[in-house]
Amino acid sequence: MIKMKLSFAVTLMLLGISNANAGNRAVEIDIGGIGPAVDAAAFETVRQVVGHAVATGTVDKFIVKGYGIEGGFSACAQAAPGAKPFGSFVKQLNSIKPNRNTTAYSVRPVAACTDEDQIVFCTQEVKMCPDGITYVGRIAPGCGFAPCPGEK
């Protein structure tokens, strides 16, 4: 009986943990130099991981919040609707281990990216308009497609 209660309690805890993480569909990324310049190899790896996630549609909103004096940046990357490999993207970011003597690095899960007073980079997708000739791209800050000519 005690084993069954313990098993039930552990199951409830695990469900609570997975539900808490399910709401986090974005990560804040900070990488910067702490006196000496930022670890160039780690910085480049972060850029490549983020770039790949944007290119494959895992991330559809990438907001740069600022740049560091010694190199680096602060940003937020948000999962595309229905993006399943977002957890793998976060694991990749967490696996990056820059030189602690030169670089501060953190990856923090958040519910969503906010874009107030920030620079927003949208994916470079295009949509063909009903006329079959015109194409429109995504526009910041919401990253929705621009209206086609004649649409409101």
C-alpha positions as YAML, in Angstrom:
chain: A
units: angstrom
residues:
- id: 1
  name: MET
  ca: [0.00, 0.00, 0.00]
- id: 2
  name: ILE
  ca: [2.83, 2.39, 0.86]
- id: 3
  name: LYS
  ca: [4.58, 1.55, -2.43]
- id: 4
  name: MET
  ca: [1.40, 2.33, -4.35]
- id: 5
  name: LYS
  ca: [1.02, 5.70, -2.60]
- id: 6
  name: LEU
  ca: [4.67, 6.52, -3.23]
- id: 7
  name: SER
  ca: [4.34, 5.52, -6.89]
- id: 8
  name: PHE
  ca: [1.21, 7.68, -7.24]
- id: 9
  name: ALA
  ca: [2.97, 10.67, -5.60]
- id: 10
  name: VAL
  ca: [6.00, 10.33, -7.90]
- id: 11
  name: THR
  ca: [3.72, 10.12, -10.96]
- id: 12
  name: LEU
  ca: [1.89, 13.28, -9.90]
- id: 13
  name: MET
  ca: [5.21, 15.09, -9.39]
- id: 14
  name: LEU
  ca: [6.44, 14.06, -12.85]
- id: 15
  name: LEU
  ca: [3.17, 15.17, -14.44]
- id: 16
  name: GLY
  ca: [3.49, 18.52, -12.69]
- id: 17
  name: ILE
  ca: [7.06, 18.95, -13.93]
- id: 18
  name: SER
  ca: [6.15, 18.11, -17.52]
- id: 19
  name: ASN
  ca: [3.13, 20.43, -17.43]
- id: 20
  name: ALA
  ca: [5.26, 23.26, -16.03]
- id: 21
  name: ASN
  ca: [7.80, 22.83, -18.83]
- id: 22
  name: ALA
  ca: [5.05, 22.50, -21.45]
- id: 23
  name: GLY
  ca: [4.17, 26.17, -20.95]
- id: 24
  name: ASN
  ca: [7.72, 27.28, -21.68]
- id: 25
  name: ARG
  ca: [7.82, 27.71, -25.44]
- id: 26
  name: ALA
  ca: [10.67, 30.20, -25.46]
- id: 27
  name: VAL
  ca: [14.17, 30.67, -24.06]
- id: 28
  name: GLU
  ca: [16.14, 33.73, -23.12]
- id: 29
  name: ILE
  ca: [19.76, 33.42, -24.21]
- id: 30
  name: ASP
  ca: [22.56, 35.53, -22.77]
- id: 31
  name: ILE
  ca: [26.19, 35.21, -23.82]
- id: 32
  name: GLY
  ca: [28.81, 37.86, -23.21]
- id: 33
  name: GLY
  ca: [32.39, 38.60, -22.25]
- id: 34
  name: ILE
  ca: [33.23, 39.24, -18.59]
- id: 35
  name: GLY
  ca: [36.30, 41.43, -18.99]
- id: 36
  name: PRO
  ca: [38.13, 39.67, -21.77]
- id: 37
  name: ALA
  ca: [36.26, 39.15, -25.02]
- id: 38
  name: VAL
  ca: [33.55, 36.50, -25.26]
- id: 39
  name: ASP
  ca: [34.63, 32.90, -26.02]
- id: 40
  name: ALA
  ca: [34.54, 33.11, -29.83]
- id: 41
  name: ALA
  ca: [34.00, 29.37, -30.40]
- id: 42
  name: ALA
  ca: [31.07, 29.22, -27.97]
- id: 43
  name: PHE
  ca: [29.57, 32.40, -29.43]
- id: 44
  name: GLU
  ca: [29.77, 30.98, -32.95]
- id: 45
  name: THR
  ca: [28.19, 27.70, -31.80]
- id: 46
  name: VAL
  ca: [25.27, 29.59, -30.22]
- id: 47
  name: ARG
  ca: [24.80, 31.54, -33.48]
- id: 48
  name: GLN
  ca: [24.83, 28.32, -35.52]
- id: 49
  name: VAL
  ca: [22.37, 26.51, -33.24]
- id: 50
  name: VAL
  ca: [19.96, 29.47, -33.29]
- id: 51
  name: GLY
  ca: [20.40, 29.95, -37.05]
- id: 52
  name: HIS
  ca: [19.65, 26.28, -37.72]
- id: 53
  name: ALA
  ca: [16.54, 26.42, -35.49]
- id: 54
  name: VAL
  ca: [15.27, 29.47, -37.38]
- id: 55
  name: ALA
  ca: [16.08, 27.94, -40.78]
- id: 56
  name: THR
  ca: [14.28, 24.68, -39.99]
- id: 57
  name: GLY
  ca: [11.21, 26.38, -38.54]
- id: 58
  name: THR
  ca: [11.78, 25.26, -34.94]
- id: 59
  name: VAL
  ca: [12.03, 28.93, -33.92]
- id: 60
  name: ASP
  ca: [9.80, 31.49, -35.58]
- id: 61
  name: LYS
  ca: [10.56, 34.53, -33.45]
- id: 62
  name: PHE
  ca: [14.07, 35.67, -32.50]
- id: 63
  name: ILE
  ca: [14.30, 38.92, -30.58]
- id: 64
  name: VAL
  ca: [17.67, 40.56, -29.91]
- id: 65
  name: LYS
  ca: [17.48, 42.51, -26.66]
- id: 66
  name: GLY
  ca: [20.99, 43.92, -26.65]
- id: 67
  name: TYR
  ca: [24.66, 43.49, -27.41]
- id: 68
  name: GLY
  ca: [27.55, 43.18, -24.94]
- id: 69
  name: ILE
  ca: [30.54, 45.52, -24.83]
- id: 70
  name: GLU
  ca: [32.94, 42.56, -24.81]
- id: 71
  name: GLY
  ca: [30.96, 40.75, -27.51]
- id: 72
  name: GLY
  ca: [27.88, 38.60, -27.26]
- id: 73
  name: PHE
  ca: [24.17, 39.34, -27.07]
- id: 74
  name: SER
  ca: [20.96, 38.91, -25.10]
- id: 75
  name: ALA
  ca: [18.03, 37.47, -27.02]
- id: 76
  name: CYS
  ca: [14.85, 35.46, -26.85]
- id: 77
  name: ALA
  ca: [13.98, 32.58, -29.18]
- id: 78
  name: GLN
  ca: [10.36, 31.41, -29.35]
- id: 79
  name: ALA
  ca: [9.09, 28.10, -30.69]
- id: 80
  name: ALA
  ca: [7.07, 28.03, -33.86]
- id: 81
  name: PRO
  ca: [3.48, 26.87, -33.32]
- id: 82
  name: GLY
  ca: [3.50, 23.08, -33.26]
- id: 83
  name: ALA
  ca: [7.32, 22.88, -33.29]
- id: 84
  name: LYS
  ca: [8.15, 19.53, -31.70]
- id: 85
  name: PRO
  ca: [11.98, 19.66, -31.77]
- id: 86
  name: PHE
  ca: [12.06, 22.79, -29.54]
- id: 87
  name: GLY
  ca: [13.21, 20.67, -26.58]
- id: 88
  name: SER
  ca: [16.15, 19.42, -28.66]
- id: 89
  name: PHE
  ca: [17.02, 23.01, -29.54]
- id: 90
  name: VAL
  ca: [17.10, 23.94, -25.84]
- id: 91
  name: LYS
  ca: [19.24, 20.86, -25.06]
- id: 92
  name: GLN
  ca: [21.70, 21.92, -27.76]
- id: 93
  name: LEU
  ca: [21.94, 25.40, -26.25]
- id: 94
  name: ASN
  ca: [22.44, 23.95, -22.76]
- id: 95
  name: SER
  ca: [25.21, 21.66, -24.01]
- id: 96
  name: ILE
  ca: [27.38, 24.64, -25.02]
- id: 97
  name: LYS
  ca: [30.08, 25.18, -22.39]
- id: 98
  name: PRO
  ca: [32.03, 28.42, -22.95]
- id: 99
  name: ASN
  ca: [35.22, 29.30, -21.08]
- id: 100
  name: ARG
  ca: [34.04, 30.44, -17.62]
- id: 101
  name: ASN
  ca: [37.05, 32.73, -17.26]
- id: 102
  name: THR
  ca: [36.00, 34.86, -20.21]
- id: 103
  name: THR
  ca: [32.31, 34.29, -20.82]
- id: 104
  name: ALA
  ca: [28.98, 34.46, -18.98]
- id: 105
  name: TYR
  ca: [26.34, 32.24, -20.59]
- id: 106
  name: SER
  ca: [22.80, 31.35, -19.63]
- id: 107
  name: VAL
  ca: [19.73, 29.79, -21.19]
- id: 108
  name: ARG
  ca: [16.46, 30.36, -19.29]
- id: 109
  name: PRO
  ca: [13.08, 28.93, -20.25]
- id: 110
  name: VAL
  ca: [10.24, 31.48, -20.39]
- id: 111
  name: ALA
  ca: [6.59, 31.21, -21.36]
- id: 112
  name: ALA
  ca: [6.97, 33.52, -24.38]
- id: 113
  name: CYS
  ca: [9.21, 36.23, -25.81]
- id: 114
  name: THR
  ca: [8.07, 39.80, -25.37]
- id: 115
  name: ASP
  ca: [8.95, 42.24, -28.10]
- id: 116
  name: GLU
  ca: [8.34, 45.62, -26.49]
- id: 117
  name: ASP
  ca: [11.07, 48.07, -27.55]
- id: 118
  name: GLN
  ca: [13.16, 45.24, -28.99]
- id: 119
  name: ILE
  ca: [14.54, 44.35, -32.39]
- id: 120
  name: VAL
  ca: [12.50, 41.49, -33.89]
- id: 121
  name: PHE
  ca: [13.86, 39.21, -36.61]
- id: 122
  name: CYS
  ca: [11.20, 37.17, -38.40]
- id: 123
  name: THR
  ca: [11.82, 34.11, -40.54]
- id: 124
  name: GLN
  ca: [12.40, 34.94, -44.20]
- id: 125
  name: GLU
  ca: [9.50, 32.93, -45.59]
- id: 126
  name: VAL
  ca: [7.26, 34.21, -48.36]
- id: 127
  name: LYS
  ca: [3.65, 33.56, -49.24]
- id: 128
  name: MET
  ca: [2.22, 33.63, -52.75]
- id: 129
  name: CYS
  ca: [-0.78, 35.92, -53.05]
- id: 130
  name: PRO
  ca: [-4.01, 34.81, -54.72]
- id: 131
  name: ASP
  ca: [-3.05, 36.69, -57.91]
- id: 132
  name: GLY
  ca: [-0.31, 34.09, -58.47]
- id: 133
  name: ILE
  ca: [2.27, 36.82, -59.19]
- id: 134
  name: THR
  ca: [2.88, 38.71, -55.96]
- id: 135
  name: TYR
  ca: [4.73, 37.37, -52.93]
- id: 136
  name: VAL
  ca: [4.75, 38.87, -49.41]
- id: 137
  name: GLY
  ca: [7.07, 38.26, -46.46]
- id: 138
  name: ARG
  ca: [6.66, 38.29, -42.70]
- id: 139
  name: ILE
  ca: [6.66, 41.63, -40.85]
- id: 140
  name: ALA
  ca: [7.65, 42.51, -37.29]
- id: 141
  name: PRO
  ca: [6.76, 42.63, -34.51]
- id: 142
  name: GLY
  ca: [4.20, 39.80, -34.74]
- id: 143
  name: CYS
  ca: [5.96, 38.03, -37.65]
- id: 144
  name: GLY
  ca: [2.71, 37.48, -39.54]
- id: 145
  name: PHE
  ca: [2.62, 37.72, -43.31]
- id: 146
  name: ALA
  ca: [2.13, 41.15, -44.81]
- id: 147
  name: PRO
  ca: [-1.24, 41.57, -46.55]
- id: 148
  name: CYS
  ca: [-1.40, 40.86, -50.25]
- id: 149
  name: PRO
  ca: [-2.31, 43.74, -52.56]
- id: 150
  name: GLY
  ca: [-6.03, 44.39, -52.23]
- id: 151
  name: GLU
  ca: [-6.29, 42.65, -48.84]
- id: 152
  name: LYS
  ca: [-6.97, 44.52, -45.64]
...
